[in-house]
Amino acid sequence: MKCKTVHTNLIPYFNNELQLAQKKEIKKHIENCEACNYKYSQLEITFNLIAKKEVLEPDPFLYMRINRHLANLQNEKNQPVYNAFYIRALQPALFSLVLLVSIWGSLKLSSISSVKGSLLKTQTTEFYFNDLGHEKMEVLLLKD
Amino acid sequence: MTDKELIEGILNKNQATFKILVDKYQSLVLNTCNSFLHNKTFSEDVTQEVFIEVFLSIHKFKKEAKLSTWLYRISVNKSLNFIRDNKKNNLFKSIENFFLGEGNQELQISDNEHETSENEAIQKERIELLHQSINALSKNQKVAFTLHKMEDLSYKQISEVMNLSLSSVEGLIHRAKINVQREILSFYKKK
């Protein structure tokens, strides 16, 4: 029997699903072929590890941890609902309001500065002529 | 205390009864979770989640059903959810490690492995291979196979936990067994 044929029948052989004659042939081949013997033994050892299951010891503090968690859940439930409402609805609304106010404020400021600018312009262009020096003292005294 | 009395007690919000239920079924839940997760810390975390779920949804429990079957079902679902979420986290971690270049940690681990004896390393490799082969199974095959081979549940009990017919469970376990064996064999063929 060839190694390739043994390989295809290795799983049915392992599960005892072959007919007696075929089973004998494969057994003989496995005993004489090192490579097939290695594969078969590794399959047998690895698959049988399922039976050797690790058993965990119970945790003595488990109930305490569950109780604490349940108490936390209860506390979360008891918290006012509006907290969540604030976070989900009011926060973005407040943010948009602040944004609008800042836009409105900046527009207003720019308009004020433009008015102020025009005033300064008039102040600079307007010429105040001091004609005091040209008037005679006598004329000044005569006015009142 | 019978299961019926335990359920009645929890429905009446009796903390002492709930403690009795936790003590009675902790081992069953913990070991079922460990059969899927293969990690003590993860299994303890999921066990905690299972009992919280039990406490919160005990009113949904059908009184004619068996309490252990219900516990197995919750344990299996929670464990599978944990594996699913963990896969996502591992993917993010591996991306993070790739960008941060954390290759040195792996080197340290492989150095430690040299210190352990060769036999232990081989045994560890076999267990790892077995777990990988089981994890590669489809969801239903994995659940049926694990409950049968690791928890020693009968086909009838598995059919109750999974809400499937006996013949379906039989088929699932048979196909799972062949797939696990194929996976093991293909690993040693490559070697």
Interface residues (C-beta under 8 A of the other chain):
Chain A: H7 L10 I11 F14 N15 Y38 K39 Q42 L43 I45 T46 F47 L49 I50 A51 K53 E54 V55 L56 P58 D59 L62 Y63 R65 I66 N67 H69 L70 L73
Chain B: Q15 K19 V22 D23 Q26 S27 L30 N31 N34 S35 K40 S43 E44 T47 Q48 F51 I52 F55 L56 R126 I127 L129 L130 K149 M150 K177 I178 V180 Q181 R182 I184 L185 Y188 K189
